[in-house]
């Protein structure tokens, strides 16, 4: 399930950002997302509540990092 953005006008309407701005934000969002995932994994391992490795289990409604960022925006 991915959101298909056809052109720059539609990207601006959906997110308020140009495609270039979105790509810049995506790089930062990706880094922060994976650091947060790793931190949650380590905290869960220390407390003994973690049962799966990072990104284990179902992929969720928004499987790609691009879809996740579009949803947040």
HTML snippet that shows the backbone in 3Dmol.js (N, CA, C, O; Angstrom):
<script src="https://3Dmol.org/build/3Dmol-min.js"></script>
<div id="view" style="width:600px;height:400px;position:relative"></div>
<script>
const pdb = `
ATOM      1  N   UNK A   1       0.853  -1.178   0.000  1.00  0.00           N
ATOM      2  CA  UNK A   1       0.000   0.000   0.000  1.00  0.00           C
ATOM      3  C   UNK A   1       0.888   1.227   0.000  1.00  0.00           C
ATOM      4  O   UNK A   1       1.415   1.551   1.064  1.00  0.00           O
ATOM      5  N   UNK A   2       1.088   1.890  -1.021  1.00  0.00           N
ATOM      6  CA  UNK A   2       1.885   3.093  -1.019  1.00  0.00           C
ATOM      7  C   UNK A   2       1.085   4.260  -1.546  1.00  0.00           C
ATOM      8  O   UNK A   2       0.186   4.088  -2.370  1.00  0.00           O
ATOM      9  N   UNK A   3       1.404   5.420  -1.082  1.00  0.00           N
ATOM     10  CA  UNK A   3       0.765   6.619  -1.603  1.00  0.00           C
ATOM     11  C   UNK A   3       1.527   7.011  -2.854  1.00  0.00           C
ATOM     12  O   UNK A   3       2.745   7.191  -2.816  1.00  0.00           O
ATOM     13  N   UNK A   4       0.821   7.143  -3.954  1.00  0.00           N
ATOM     14  CA  UNK A   4       1.448   7.499  -5.216  1.00  0.00           C
ATOM     15  C   UNK A   4       1.326   9.000  -5.436  1.00  0.00           C
ATOM     16  O   UNK A   4       0.225   9.522  -5.612  1.00  0.00           O
ATOM     17  N   UNK A   5       2.451   9.684  -5.426  1.00  0.00           N
ATOM     18  CA  UNK A   5       2.481  11.123  -5.671  1.00  0.00           C
ATOM     19  C   UNK A   5       2.875  11.314  -7.130  1.00  0.00           C
ATOM     20  O   UNK A   5       3.954  10.896  -7.548  1.00  0.00           O
ATOM     21  N   UNK A   6       1.999  11.945  -7.900  1.00  0.00           N
ATOM     22  CA  UNK A   6       2.198  12.056  -9.343  1.00  0.00           C
ATOM     23  C   UNK A   6       3.150  13.165  -9.751  1.00  0.00           C
ATOM     24  O   UNK A   6       3.983  12.970 -10.637  1.00  0.00           O
ATOM     25  N   UNK A   7       3.042  14.319  -9.120  1.00  0.00           N
ATOM     26  CA  UNK A   7       3.855  15.450  -9.556  1.00  0.00           C
ATOM     27  C   UNK A   7       4.122  16.393  -8.385  1.00  0.00           C
ATOM     28  O   UNK A   7       3.678  16.162  -7.260  1.00  0.00           O
ATOM     29  N   UNK A   8       4.859  17.458  -8.684  1.00  0.00           N
ATOM     30  CA  UNK A   8       5.250  18.411  -7.634  1.00  0.00           C
ATOM     31  C   UNK A   8       4.038  19.108  -7.021  1.00  0.00           C
ATOM     32  O   UNK A   8       4.020  19.367  -5.817  1.00  0.00           O
ATOM     33  N   UNK A   9       3.030  19.413  -7.830  1.00  0.00           N
ATOM     34  CA  UNK A   9       1.834  20.076  -7.331  1.00  0.00           C
ATOM     35  C   UNK A   9       1.116  19.194  -6.298  1.00  0.00           C
ATOM     36  O   UNK A   9       0.681  19.679  -5.253  1.00  0.00           O
ATOM     37  N   UNK A  10       1.000  17.924  -6.597  1.00  0.00           N
ATOM     38  CA  UNK A  10       0.339  17.020  -5.658  1.00  0.00           C
ATOM     39  C   UNK A  10       1.174  16.849  -4.380  1.00  0.00           C
ATOM     40  O   UNK A  10       0.617  16.766  -3.285  1.00  0.00           O
ATOM     41  N   UNK A  11       2.493  16.796  -4.511  1.00  0.00           N
ATOM     42  CA  UNK A  11       3.363  16.691  -3.337  1.00  0.00           C
ATOM     43  C   UNK A  11       3.184  17.905  -2.437  1.00  0.00           C
ATOM     44  O   UNK A  11       3.096  17.771  -1.217  1.00  0.00           O
ATOM     45  N   UNK A  12       3.131  19.093  -3.039  1.00  0.00           N
ATOM     46  CA  UNK A  12       2.922  20.321  -2.257  1.00  0.00           C
ATOM     47  C   UNK A  12       1.569  20.289  -1.560  1.00  0.00           C
ATOM     48  O   UNK A  12       1.457  20.701  -0.405  1.00  0.00           O
ATOM     49  N   UNK A  13       0.540  19.805  -2.250  1.00  0.00           N
ATOM     50  CA  UNK A  13      -0.801  19.755  -1.668  1.00  0.00           C
ATOM     51  C   UNK A  13      -0.865  18.766  -0.506  1.00  0.00           C
ATOM     52  O   UNK A  13      -1.535  19.032   0.492  1.00  0.00           O
ATOM     53  N   UNK A  14      -0.180  17.635  -0.623  1.00  0.00           N
ATOM     54  CA  UNK A  14      -0.221  16.612   0.420  1.00  0.00           C
ATOM     55  C   UNK A  14       0.621  16.965   1.641  1.00  0.00           C
ATOM     56  O   UNK A  14       0.210  16.738   2.778  1.00  0.00           O
ATOM     57  N   UNK A  15       1.809  17.526   1.392  1.00  0.00           N
ATOM     58  CA  UNK A  15       2.766  17.691   2.482  1.00  0.00           C
ATOM     59  C   UNK A  15       3.140  19.129   2.788  1.00  0.00           C
ATOM     60  O   UNK A  15       3.601  19.429   3.890  1.00  0.00           O
ATOM     61  N   UNK A  16       2.950  20.019   1.832  1.00  0.00           N
ATOM     62  CA  UNK A  16       3.402  21.391   1.993  1.00  0.00           C
ATOM     63  C   UNK A  16       4.875  21.551   1.668  1.00  0.00           C
ATOM     64  O   UNK A  16       5.457  22.611   1.897  1.00  0.00           O
ATOM     65  N   UNK A  17       5.480  20.497   1.132  1.00  0.00           N
ATOM     66  CA  UNK A  17       6.903  20.513   0.801  1.00  0.00           C
ATOM     67  C   UNK A  17       7.120  20.216  -0.671  1.00  0.00           C
ATOM     68  O   UNK A  17       6.312  19.532  -1.299  1.00  0.00           O
ATOM     69  N   UNK A  18       8.199  20.724  -1.214  1.00  0.00           N
ATOM     70  CA  UNK A  18       8.586  20.349  -2.571  1.00  0.00           C
ATOM     71  C   UNK A  18       9.239  18.956  -2.503  1.00  0.00           C
ATOM     72  O   UNK A  18       9.638  18.515  -1.425  1.00  0.00           O
ATOM     73  N   UNK A  19       9.348  18.273  -3.635  1.00  0.00           N
ATOM     74  CA  UNK A  19      10.010  16.960  -3.618  1.00  0.00           C
ATOM     75  C   UNK A  19      11.442  17.012  -3.075  1.00  0.00           C
ATOM     76  O   UNK A  19      11.873  16.088  -2.386  1.00  0.00           O
ATOM     77  N   UNK A  20      12.176  18.078  -3.378  1.00  0.00           N
ATOM     78  CA  UNK A  20      13.550  18.206  -2.870  1.00  0.00           C
ATOM     79  C   UNK A  20      13.557  18.364  -1.347  1.00  0.00           C
ATOM     80  O   UNK A  20      14.381  17.762  -0.658  1.00  0.00           O
ATOM     81  N   UNK A  21      12.638  19.175  -0.831  1.00  0.00           N
ATOM     82  CA  UNK A  21      12.541  19.344   0.621  1.00  0.00           C
ATOM     83  C   UNK A  21      12.128  18.033   1.286  1.00  0.00           C
ATOM     84  O   UNK A  21      12.635  17.684   2.352  1.00  0.00           O
ATOM     85  N   UNK A  22      11.208  17.313   0.652  1.00  0.00           N
ATOM     86  CA  UNK A  22      10.769  16.030   1.192  1.00  0.00           C
ATOM     87  C   UNK A  22      11.930  15.045   1.257  1.00  0.00           C
ATOM     88  O   UNK A  22      12.085  14.337   2.251  1.00  0.00           O
ATOM     89  N   UNK A  23      12.744  14.994   0.210  1.00  0.00           N
ATOM     90  CA  UNK A  23      13.902  14.091   0.200  1.00  0.00           C
ATOM     91  C   UNK A  23      14.892  14.435   1.303  1.00  0.00           C
ATOM     92  O   UNK A  23      15.451  13.541   1.939  1.00  0.00           O
ATOM     93  N   UNK A  24      15.111  15.736   1.534  1.00  0.00           N
ATOM     94  CA  UNK A  24      16.010  16.152   2.614  1.00  0.00           C
ATOM     95  C   UNK A  24      15.446  15.728   3.972  1.00  0.00           C
ATOM     96  O   UNK A  24      16.169  15.209   4.822  1.00  0.00           O
ATOM     97  N   UNK A  25      14.156  15.956   4.161  1.00  0.00           N
ATOM     98  CA  UNK A  25      13.503  15.578   5.411  1.00  0.00           C
ATOM     99  C   UNK A  25      13.483  14.065   5.585  1.00  0.00           C
ATOM    100  O   UNK A  25      13.611  13.568   6.705  1.00  0.00           O
ATOM    101  N   UNK A  26      13.322  13.328   4.490  1.00  0.00           N
ATOM    102  CA  UNK A  26      13.295  11.871   4.548  1.00  0.00           C
ATOM    103  C   UNK A  26      14.615  11.307   5.075  1.00  0.00           C
ATOM    104  O   UNK A  26      14.616  10.354   5.854  1.00  0.00           O
ATOM    105  N   UNK A  27      15.724  11.886   4.658  1.00  0.00           N
ATOM    106  CA  UNK A  27      17.031  11.421   5.129  1.00  0.00           C
ATOM    107  C   UNK A  27      17.156  11.608   6.646  1.00  0.00           C
ATOM    108  O   UNK A  27      17.635  10.713   7.343  1.00  0.00           O
ATOM    109  N   UNK A  28      16.735  12.748   7.149  1.00  0.00           N
ATOM    110  CA  UNK A  28      16.796  13.021   8.589  1.00  0.00           C
ATOM    111  C   UNK A  28      15.822  12.119   9.342  1.00  0.00           C
ATOM    112  O   UNK A  28      16.168  11.549  10.377  1.00  0.00           O
ATOM    113  N   UNK A  29      14.593  11.992   8.813  1.00  0.00           N
ATOM    114  CA  UNK A  29      13.577  11.150   9.436  1.00  0.00           C
ATOM    115  C   UNK A  29      14.043   9.699   9.511  1.00  0.00           C
ATOM    116  O   UNK A  29      13.831   9.032  10.524  1.00  0.00           O
ATOM    117  N   UNK A  30      14.673   9.210   8.453  1.00  0.00           N
ATOM    118  CA  UNK A  30      15.172   7.841   8.422  1.00  0.00           C
ATOM    119  C   UNK A  30      16.199   7.605   9.524  1.00  0.00           C
ATOM    120  O   UNK A  30      16.131   6.603  10.235  1.00  0.00           O
ATOM    121  N   UNK A  31      17.144   8.520   9.666  1.00  0.00           N
ATOM    122  CA  UNK A  31      18.167   8.383  10.707  1.00  0.00           C
ATOM    123  C   UNK A  31      17.546   8.374  12.099  1.00  0.00           C
ATOM    124  O   UNK A  31      17.882   7.524  12.924  1.00  0.00           O
ATOM    125  N   UNK A  32      16.652   9.304  12.360  1.00  0.00           N
ATOM    126  CA  UNK A  32      16.025   9.400  13.678  1.00  0.00           C
ATOM    127  C   UNK A  32      15.160   8.175  13.951  1.00  0.00           C
ATOM    128  O   UNK A  32      15.149   7.658  15.069  1.00  0.00           O
ATOM    129  N   UNK A  33      14.439   7.710  12.941  1.00  0.00           N
ATOM    130  CA  UNK A  33      13.564   6.541  13.103  1.00  0.00           C
ATOM    131  C   UNK A  33      14.361   5.318  13.528  1.00  0.00           C
ATOM    132  O   UNK A  33      13.979   4.626  14.471  1.00  0.00           O
ATOM    133  N   UNK A  34      15.473   5.044  12.836  1.00  0.00           N
ATOM    134  CA  UNK A  34      16.243   3.838  13.156  1.00  0.00           C
ATOM    135  C   UNK A  34      16.981   3.960  14.488  1.00  0.00           C
ATOM    136  O   UNK A  34      17.145   2.960  15.188  1.00  0.00           O
ATOM    137  N   UNK A  35      17.423   5.149  14.850  1.00  0.00           N
ATOM    138  CA  UNK A  35      18.046   5.344  16.165  1.00  0.00           C
ATOM    139  C   UNK A  35      17.012   5.081  17.261  1.00  0.00           C
ATOM    140  O   UNK A  35      17.318   4.448  18.271  1.00  0.00           O
ATOM    141  N   UNK A  36      15.785   5.570  17.055  1.00  0.00           N
ATOM    142  CA  UNK A  36      14.714   5.352  18.026  1.00  0.00           C
ATOM    143  C   UNK A  36      14.359   3.873  18.121  1.00  0.00           C
ATOM    144  O   UNK A  36      14.149   3.359  19.220  1.00  0.00           O
ATOM    145  N   UNK A  37      14.291   3.182  16.985  1.00  0.00           N
ATOM    146  CA  UNK A  37      13.990   1.749  16.996  1.00  0.00           C
ATOM    147  C   UNK A  37      15.066   0.979  17.770  1.00  0.00           C
ATOM    148  O   UNK A  37      14.749   0.089  18.560  1.00  0.00           O
ATOM    149  N   UNK A  38      16.326   1.320  17.544  1.00  0.00           N
ATOM    150  CA  UNK A  38      17.421   0.633  18.230  1.00  0.00           C
ATOM    151  C   UNK A  38      17.364   0.900  19.731  1.00  0.00           C
ATOM    152  O   UNK A  38      17.591  -0.007  20.532  1.00  0.00           O
ATOM    153  N   UNK A  39      17.066   2.129  20.110  1.00  0.00           N
ATOM    154  CA  UNK A  39      16.972   2.486  21.523  1.00  0.00           C
ATOM    155  C   UNK A  39      15.845   1.700  22.199  1.00  0.00           C
ATOM    156  O   UNK A  39      16.026   1.183  23.302  1.00  0.00           O
ATOM    157  N   UNK A  40      14.687   1.607  21.544  1.00  0.00           N
ATOM    158  CA  UNK A  40      13.562   0.853  22.102  1.00  0.00           C
ATOM    159  C   UNK A  40      13.923  -0.625  22.243  1.00  0.00           C
ATOM    160  O   UNK A  40      13.532  -1.268  23.217  1.00  0.00           O
ATOM    161  N   UNK A  41      14.672  -1.168  21.271  1.00  0.00           N
ATOM    162  CA  UNK A  41      15.096  -2.559  21.328  1.00  0.00           C
ATOM    163  C   UNK A  41      16.018  -2.804  22.519  1.00  0.00           C
ATOM    164  O   UNK A  41      15.865  -3.782  23.251  1.00  0.00           O
ATOM    165  N   UNK A  42      16.977  -1.899  22.699  1.00  0.00           N
ATOM    166  CA  UNK A  42      17.917  -2.055  23.815  1.00  0.00           C
ATOM    167  C   UNK A  42      17.218  -1.928  25.164  1.00  0.00           C
ATOM    168  O   UNK A  42      17.501  -2.693  26.086  1.00  0.00           O
ATOM    169  N   UNK A  43      16.302  -0.960  25.284  1.00  0.00           N
ATOM    170  CA  UNK A  43      15.570  -0.789  26.545  1.00  0.00           C
ATOM    171  C   UNK A  43      14.692  -1.998  26.838  1.00  0.00           C
ATOM    172  O   UNK A  43      14.582  -2.425  27.987  1.00  0.00           O
ATOM    173  N   UNK A  44      14.067  -2.550  25.801  1.00  0.00           N
ATOM    174  CA  UNK A  44      13.235  -3.742  25.984  1.00  0.00           C
ATOM    175  C   UNK A  44      14.058  -4.953  26.372  1.00  0.00           C
ATOM    176  O   UNK A  44      13.612  -5.782  27.166  1.00  0.00           O
ATOM    177  N   UNK A  45      15.261  -5.064  25.818  1.00  0.00           N
ATOM    178  CA  UNK A  45      16.149  -6.171  26.167  1.00  0.00           C
ATOM    179  C   UNK A  45      16.626  -6.091  27.602  1.00  0.00           C
ATOM    180  O   UNK A  45      16.743  -7.107  28.287  1.00  0.00           O
ATOM    181  N   UNK A  46      16.901  -4.878  28.051  1.00  0.00           N
ATOM    182  CA  UNK A  46      17.359  -4.693  29.434  1.00  0.00           C
ATOM    183  C   UNK A  46      16.251  -4.989  30.439  1.00  0.00           C
ATOM    184  O   UNK A  46      16.507  -5.542  31.509  1.00  0.00           O
ATOM    185  N   UNK A  47      15.021  -4.618  30.092  1.00  0.00           N
ATOM    186  CA  UNK A  47      13.919  -4.836  31.034  1.00  0.00           C
ATOM    187  C   UNK A  47      13.339  -6.239  30.931  1.00  0.00           C
ATOM    188  O   UNK A  47      12.569  -6.658  31.795  1.00  0.00           O
ATOM    189  N   UNK A  48      13.704  -6.967  29.878  1.00  0.00           N
ATOM    190  CA  UNK A  48      13.217  -8.327  29.716  1.00  0.00           C
ATOM    191  C   UNK A  48      11.852  -8.430  29.061  1.00  0.00           C
ATOM    192  O   UNK A  48      11.265  -9.512  29.042  1.00  0.00           O
ATOM    193  N   UNK A  49      11.334  -7.343  28.527  1.00  0.00           N
ATOM    194  CA  UNK A  49      10.020  -7.366  27.900  1.00  0.00           C
ATOM    195  C   UNK A  49      10.082  -7.571  26.393  1.00  0.00           C
ATOM    196  O   UNK A  49       9.053  -7.811  25.763  1.00  0.00           O
ATOM    197  N   UNK A  50      11.258  -7.481  25.811  1.00  0.00           N
ATOM    198  CA  UNK A  50      11.396  -7.596  24.356  1.00  0.00           C
ATOM    199  C   UNK A  50      11.426  -9.055  23.949  1.00  0.00           C
ATOM    200  O   UNK A  50      12.181  -9.842  24.521  1.00  0.00           O
ATOM    201  N   UNK A  51      10.605  -9.434  22.954  1.00  0.00           N
ATOM    202  CA  UNK A  51      10.570 -10.812  22.486  1.00  0.00           C
ATOM    203  C   UNK A  51      11.064 -10.976  21.060  1.00  0.00           C
ATOM    204  O   UNK A  51      11.357 -12.094  20.636  1.00  0.00           O
ATOM    205  N   UNK A  52      11.161  -9.898  20.320  1.00  0.00           N
ATOM    206  CA  UNK A  52      11.576  -9.978  18.924  1.00  0.00           C
ATOM    207  C   UNK A  52      12.753  -9.029  18.661  1.00  0.00           C
ATOM    208  O   UNK A  52      13.016  -8.098  19.421  1.00  0.00           O
ATOM    209  N   UNK A  53      13.443  -9.306  17.555  1.00  0.00           N
ATOM    210  CA  UNK A  53      14.512  -8.411  17.118  1.00  0.00           C
ATOM    211  C   UNK A  53      13.893  -7.165  16.506  1.00  0.00           C
ATOM    212  O   UNK A  53      12.700  -7.163  16.201  1.00  0.00           O
ATOM    213  N   UNK A  54      14.681  -6.092  16.315  1.00  0.00           N
ATOM    214  CA  UNK A  54      14.123  -4.877  15.708  1.00  0.00           C
ATOM    215  C   UNK A  54      13.484  -5.198  14.358  1.00  0.00           C
ATOM    216  O   UNK A  54      14.045  -5.934  13.547  1.00  0.00           O
ATOM    217  N   UNK A  55      12.320  -4.641  14.142  1.00  0.00           N
ATOM    218  CA  UNK A  55      11.531  -4.815  12.917  1.00  0.00           C
ATOM    219  C   UNK A  55      11.007  -6.231  12.754  1.00  0.00           C
ATOM    220  O   UNK A  55      10.598  -6.616  11.659  1.00  0.00           O
ATOM    221  N   UNK A  56      11.014  -7.009  13.826  1.00  0.00           N
ATOM    222  CA  UNK A  56      10.424  -8.334  13.777  1.00  0.00           C
ATOM    223  C   UNK A  56       8.916  -8.227  13.870  1.00  0.00           C
ATOM    224  O   UNK A  56       8.394  -7.221  14.350  1.00  0.00           O
ATOM    225  N   UNK A  57       8.220  -9.235  13.424  1.00  0.00           N
ATOM    226  CA  UNK A  57       6.766  -9.207  13.470  1.00  0.00           C
ATOM    227  C   UNK A  57       6.182  -8.663  12.185  1.00  0.00           C
ATOM    228  O   UNK A  57       6.853  -8.647  11.153  1.00  0.00           O
ATOM    229  N   UNK A  58       4.944  -8.220  12.238  1.00  0.00           N
ATOM    230  CA  UNK A  58       4.284  -7.722  11.035  1.00  0.00           C
ATOM    231  C   UNK A  58       4.877  -6.390  10.603  1.00  0.00           C
ATOM    232  O   UNK A  58       5.441  -5.652  11.411  1.00  0.00           O
ATOM    233  N   UNK A  59       4.739  -6.095   9.312  1.00  0.00           N
ATOM    234  CA  UNK A  59       5.346  -4.871   8.789  1.00  0.00           C
ATOM    235  C   UNK A  59       4.504  -3.636   9.062  1.00  0.00           C
ATOM    236  O   UNK A  59       5.012  -2.519   8.966  1.00  0.00           O
ATOM    237  N   UNK A  60       3.265  -3.799   9.392  1.00  0.00           N
ATOM    238  CA  UNK A  60       2.428  -2.655   9.719  1.00  0.00           C
ATOM    239  C   UNK A  60       1.720  -2.081   8.515  1.00  0.00           C
ATOM    240  O   UNK A  60       1.905  -2.548   7.391  1.00  0.00           O
ATOM    241  N   UNK A  61       0.914  -1.077   8.750  1.00  0.00           N
ATOM    242  CA  UNK A  61       0.111  -0.462   7.699  1.00  0.00           C
ATOM    243  C   UNK A  61       0.977   0.307   6.710  1.00  0.00           C
ATOM    244  O   UNK A  61       0.678   0.323   5.516  1.00  0.00           O
ATOM    245  N   UNK A  62       2.024   0.931   7.175  1.00  0.00           N
ATOM    246  CA  UNK A  62       2.910   1.737   6.337  1.00  0.00           C
ATOM    247  C   UNK A  62       4.291   1.081   6.349  1.00  0.00           C
ATOM    248  O   UNK A  62       5.119   1.419   7.195  1.00  0.00           O
ATOM    249  N   UNK A  63       4.557   0.150   5.429  1.00  0.00           N
ATOM    250  CA  UNK A  63       5.784  -0.652   5.498  1.00  0.00           C
ATOM    251  C   UNK A  63       7.079   0.075   5.159  1.00  0.00           C
ATOM    252  O   UNK A  63       8.139  -0.315   5.649  1.00  0.00           O
ATOM    253  N   UNK A  64       7.028   1.118   4.338  1.00  0.00           N
ATOM    254  CA  UNK A  64       8.278   1.788   3.963  1.00  0.00           C
ATOM    255  C   UNK A  64       8.453   3.070   4.765  1.00  0.00           C
ATOM    256  O   UNK A  64       7.484   3.636   5.272  1.00  0.00           O
ATOM    257  N   UNK A  65       9.678   3.513   4.870  1.00  0.00           N
ATOM    258  CA  UNK A  65       9.976   4.729   5.615  1.00  0.00           C
ATOM    259  C   UNK A  65       9.368   5.950   4.914  1.00  0.00           C
ATOM    260  O   UNK A  65       8.979   6.912   5.577  1.00  0.00           O
ATOM    261  N   UNK A  66       9.285   5.918   3.588  1.00  0.00           N
ATOM    262  CA  UNK A  66       8.664   7.011   2.843  1.00  0.00           C
ATOM    263  C   UNK A  66       7.178   7.105   3.179  1.00  0.00           C
ATOM    264  O   UNK A  66       6.655   8.199   3.388  1.00  0.00           O
ATOM    265  N   UNK A  67       6.498   5.958   3.230  1.00  0.00           N
ATOM    266  CA  UNK A  67       5.079   5.941   3.597  1.00  0.00           C
ATOM    267  C   UNK A  67       4.867   6.453   5.015  1.00  0.00           C
ATOM    268  O   UNK A  67       3.910   7.181   5.279  1.00  0.00           O
ATOM    269  N   UNK A  68       5.754   6.075   5.924  1.00  0.00           N
ATOM    270  CA  UNK A  68       5.644   6.537   7.302  1.00  0.00           C
ATOM    271  C   UNK A  68       5.746   8.067   7.396  1.00  0.00           C
ATOM    272  O   UNK A  68       4.971   8.709   8.104  1.00  0.00           O
ATOM    273  N   UNK A  69       6.714   8.635   6.670  1.00  0.00           N
ATOM    274  CA  UNK A  69       6.887  10.083   6.685  1.00  0.00           C
ATOM    275  C   UNK A  69       5.703  10.794   6.046  1.00  0.00           C
ATOM    276  O   UNK A  69       5.254  11.819   6.558  1.00  0.00           O
ATOM    277  N   UNK A  70       5.191  10.272   4.939  1.00  0.00           N
ATOM    278  CA  UNK A  70       4.004  10.876   4.325  1.00  0.00           C
ATOM    279  C   UNK A  70       2.828  10.854   5.280  1.00  0.00           C
ATOM    280  O   UNK A  70       2.068  11.820   5.346  1.00  0.00           O
ATOM    281  N   UNK A  71       2.667   9.776   6.016  1.00  0.00           N
ATOM    282  CA  UNK A  71       1.579   9.683   6.985  1.00  0.00           C
ATOM    283  C   UNK A  71       1.754  10.716   8.113  1.00  0.00           C
ATOM    284  O   UNK A  71       0.782  11.343   8.535  1.00  0.00           O
ATOM    285  N   UNK A  72       2.955  10.884   8.585  1.00  0.00           N
ATOM    286  CA  UNK A  72       3.217  11.842   9.653  1.00  0.00           C
ATOM    287  C   UNK A  72       2.915  13.266   9.176  1.00  0.00           C
ATOM    288  O   UNK A  72       2.321  14.064   9.901  1.00  0.00           O
ATOM    289  N   UNK A  73       3.328  13.563   7.963  1.00  0.00           N
ATOM    290  CA  UNK A  73       3.105  14.907   7.436  1.00  0.00           C
ATOM    291  C   UNK A  73       1.641  15.130   7.128  1.00  0.00           C
ATOM    292  O   UNK A  73       1.263  16.210   6.675  1.00  0.00           O
TER     293      UNK A  73
END
`;
const viewer = $3Dmol.createViewer("view");
viewer.addModel(pdb, "pdb");
viewer.setStyle({}, {cartoon: {color: "spectrum"}});
viewer.zoomTo();
viewer.render();
</script>
